């Protein structure tokens, strides 16, 4: 059984945002899968997807602070600056973190660990809505 759909995530401020519930709500079909895999792909070059701590919001804050420290806006050596000081840093962060995730599905739900959630890494100050392609593959329940 295969399912593929496009999911639009609302526009968010720069930072790391827990989007697990939003994804599950957009994919009620997950409940039909006894076993399978959900593949998520973000269709943007200055945003990313990552799995990390889902309970303590300070983790998301610390990730953003650290990324800003590692890859500062407006660094003098950047040449790709037409879209603003946060554009090239956004591309670098997306390269480092990644544009896709594969999550096991079992018993009609995502098989994330107890303390795991899916984050959208939004790396631009004035980004719009972000689009994901979700592909489910597996056996029906």
C-alpha positions in Angstrom: 0.0 0.0 0.0 1.3 3.4 -1.0 0.1 6.9 -0.2 1.6 10.3 -1.1 0.3 13.7 -0.3 1.5 17.3 0.1 1.3 18.9 3.5 1.4 22.7 3.9 2.8 23.8 7.3 1.8 27.3 8.5 4.3 30.1 8.4 6.4 30.2 11.5 9.0 32.5 13.1 12.7 31.5 12.8 13.6 28.7 15.1 12.8 25.0 15.8 9.2 24.1 16.0 7.6 20.8 17.1 5.3 19.8 14.3 4.6 16.1 15.1 0.9 16.7 16.0 0.3 18.8 12.9 1.8 16.1 10.7 -0.3 13.3 12.3 -3.4 15.4 11.9 -2.6 16.0 8.2 -2.1 12.2 7.7 -5.1 10.4 9.3 -4.3 7.6 6.9 -1.4 6.5 9.2 -4.1 4.7 11.2 -4.6 2.3 8.3 -1.0 1.0 8.4 -0.1 -2.1 10.4 3.5 -1.7 9.5 5.4 0.7 7.2 7.5 3.8 6.8 6.6 7.5 6.6 9.1 9.5 4.5 8.9 13.3 4.9 10.7 15.6 2.5 10.7 19.4 2.8 10.6 21.3 -0.5 12.7 24.2 0.6 16.3 25.1 0.7 16.4 27.2 3.9 14.3 25.0 6.2 15.0 21.5 7.6 13.5 18.5 9.3 14.9 16.8 12.4 13.8 14.4 15.2 14.7 15.5 18.7 13.4 16.1 22.2 9.6 16.6 22.3 9.0 17.5 26.0 11.2 20.4 27.0 10.9 23.5 24.8 14.3 24.8 26.0 15.9 22.2 23.7 14.4 24.0 20.7 15.6 27.3 22.0 19.1 26.0 22.6 19.3 24.5 19.2 18.4 27.8 17.6 20.9 29.8 19.7 23.6 27.3 18.9 22.9 27.4 15.2 23.0 31.2 15.2 26.4 31.0 17.0 27.8 28.5 14.6 26.5 30.1 11.4 25.9 33.8 12.0 23.8 36.0 9.8 25.7 38.4 7.5 29.1 36.9 7.7 31.6 38.9 5.5 32.6 35.8 3.5 29.1 35.1 2.2 28.5 36.1 -1.5 24.9 34.9 -1.7 23.3 37.9 0.0 20.6 39.2 -2.4 17.8 37.9 -0.2 19.1 39.2 3.1 21.6 38.4 5.8 19.8 35.2 6.9 19.6 33.7 3.4 23.0 31.9 3.1 23.0 30.9 6.8 19.6 29.3 6.1 21.0 27.3 3.2 23.9 26.1 5.3 21.7 25.1 8.2 19.4 23.2 5.9 22.4 21.3 4.4 23.8 20.4 7.9 20.4 19.3 9.3 18.8 17.8 6.3 15.7 17.9 4.2 14.1 14.5 4.8 13.2 12.0 7.5 12.1 8.4 7.5 10.0 7.3 10.5 8.7 3.7 11.1 5.0 3.2 11.4 3.4 0.4 13.3 0.0 -0.3 14.7 -1.5 2.8 13.0 0.9 5.3 14.6 4.4 6.8 14.3 6.9 4.7 16.2 8.8 7.6 17.6 10.6 7.2 21.0 8.9 8.5 24.1 10.8 11.7 24.1 11.1 12.2 20.3 9.2 14.6 18.1 9.5 16.0 14.6 10.8 19.5 14.3 10.6 22.0 11.5 13.8 24.0 11.5 12.8 27.4 10.1 16.1 29.2 9.2 14.7 32.5 7.8 13.2 35.5 9.6 10.5 36.1 7.1 9.7 32.7 5.6 6.3 31.8 4.4 4.4 28.5 4.7 6.5 25.4 4.2 5.5 22.4 2.0 6.3 18.8 2.7 5.8 15.7 0.6 4.7 12.8 2.8 5.0 9.3 1.4 3.6 6.3 3.3 4.5 2.8 2.4 3.5 -0.4 4.1 0.9 -3.0 4.9 -2.7 -2.2 5.7 -4.0 -3.0 9.2 
